[in-house]
Amino acid sequence: QVQLVESGGGLVQAGGSLRLSCAASGIIFSFTAMGWYRQAPGKQREWVATITTRGITNYADSVKGRFTISRDNAKNMVYLQMNSLKPEDTAVYYCNQPGANSDWGQGTQVTVSS
């Protein structure tokens, strides 16, 4: 039913930028808050950013000032603009509804080299 497809990851040098995309289906997107999460090898998945249906955003302290979450309700898309990337940002990035415990997509790998 719910499908979430992340894309846009890749390999970048520290200080570089990357823009991630998330295509959502099987939900009434305009009624749904969305978030980005990430998981590094051997670590728990952590919350990165959230955007409400009205476009109000919140960020984890670790990415505040560097990342920007946005959405396009007409396209059922969520984006994550990542600037000033650091090696500690290396992880698989996922999108999902805040508080979700299912329906995770395949994620997209972000690797930041020193």
C-alpha positions as CSV (number, residue, x, y, z in Angstrom):
1,Q,0.0,0.0,0.0
2,V,2.4,2.7,1.2
3,Q,5.5,3.0,-1.0
4,L,8.4,5.3,-0.2
5,V,11.3,5.6,-2.7
6,E,14.4,7.6,-1.7
7,S,17.0,8.7,-4.3
8,G,19.8,11.2,-4.7
9,G,22.4,9.7,-2.5
10,G,26.0,9.4,-3.5
11,L,29.7,10.0,-2.6
12,V,30.7,13.5,-1.8
13,Q,33.7,15.2,-0.1
14,A,33.4,16.9,3.2
15,G,32.0,20.3,2.8
16,G,30.0,19.3,-0.3
17,S,26.3,19.3,-0.9
18,L,23.7,16.7,-1.9
19,R,20.0,16.8,-2.5
20,L,17.8,13.8,-1.6
21,S,14.3,13.1,-2.9
22,C,11.5,10.9,-1.6
23,A,8.5,9.9,-3.7
24,A,5.5,8.8,-1.7
25,S,2.5,6.9,-2.7
26,G,-0.4,5.0,-1.0
27,I,-1.1,7.9,1.4
28,I,-3.0,11.2,1.2
29,F,0.3,13.1,1.1
30,S,-1.1,16.6,1.7
31,F,-2.6,15.3,5.0
32,T,0.6,13.7,6.2
33,A,3.6,15.1,8.0
34,M,6.9,13.7,6.6
35,G,10.4,13.2,8.0
36,W,13.9,12.2,7.1
37,Y,15.8,9.6,9.1
38,R,19.3,8.1,8.8
39,Q,21.1,5.0,10.0
40,A,24.8,4.4,10.1
41,P,26.3,0.9,10.2
42,G,26.0,-0.6,13.7
43,K,23.9,2.3,14.9
44,Q,20.2,2.9,15.6
45,R,18.1,4.9,13.1
46,E,17.9,8.5,14.1
47,W,15.6,11.3,13.2
48,V,17.0,14.1,11.0
49,A,14.2,16.5,10.1
50,T,10.4,16.8,9.9
51,I,8.1,18.9,7.9
52,T,4.4,19.4,8.6
53,T,1.6,19.5,6.1
54,R,1.8,23.3,6.2
55,G,5.6,23.4,5.7
56,I,6.7,24.0,9.3
57,T,10.1,22.4,9.8
58,N,12.1,20.9,12.7
59,Y,15.7,19.6,12.7
60,A,18.0,17.5,14.8
61,D,20.7,19.6,16.4
62,S,23.3,17.7,14.5
63,V,22.1,19.0,11.1
64,K,20.5,22.3,12.0
65,G,21.8,25.1,9.9
66,R,23.1,22.7,7.3
67,F,20.1,20.7,6.1
68,T,16.8,21.9,4.7
69,I,13.7,19.8,4.4
70,S,11.0,20.8,1.9
71,R,7.9,19.3,0.2
72,D,5.8,19.6,-2.9
73,N,2.3,18.4,-2.1
74,A,1.3,18.5,-5.8
75,K,4.0,16.0,-6.6
76,N,3.9,13.9,-3.4
77,M,7.6,14.6,-3.0
78,V,9.8,15.4,0.0
79,Y,13.3,16.7,-0.3
80,L,16.4,17.1,1.8
81,Q,19.0,19.6,0.8
82,M,22.3,18.8,2.6
83,N,25.1,21.4,2.7
84,S,28.4,21.5,4.5
85,L,28.4,17.8,4.7
86,K,30.6,16.1,7.3
87,P,31.9,12.5,7.5
88,E,29.6,11.9,10.4
89,D,26.7,12.4,8.1
90,T,27.5,9.2,6.3
91,A,24.5,6.9,6.6
92,V,21.6,5.4,4.7
93,Y,18.8,8.0,4.6
94,Y,15.1,7.2,4.7
95,C,11.9,9.1,4.5
96,N,8.7,8.2,6.4
97,Q,5.8,9.6,8.4
98,P,7.0,10.8,11.8
99,G,6.5,8.0,14.4
100,A,6.1,5.3,11.8
101,N,7.4,1.8,12.6
102,S,6.7,0.2,9.2
103,D,6.7,1.0,5.5
104,W,10.3,1.9,5.3
105,G,11.8,2.2,1.8
106,Q,15.1,1.0,0.6
107,G,16.8,4.2,1.6
108,T,19.6,6.0,-0.2
109,Q,23.3,5.8,0.7
110,V,25.1,9.0,1.5
111,T,28.9,8.7,2.0
112,V,31.0,11.7,2.9
113,S,34.7,11.4,2.6
114,S,37.3,13.3,4.7
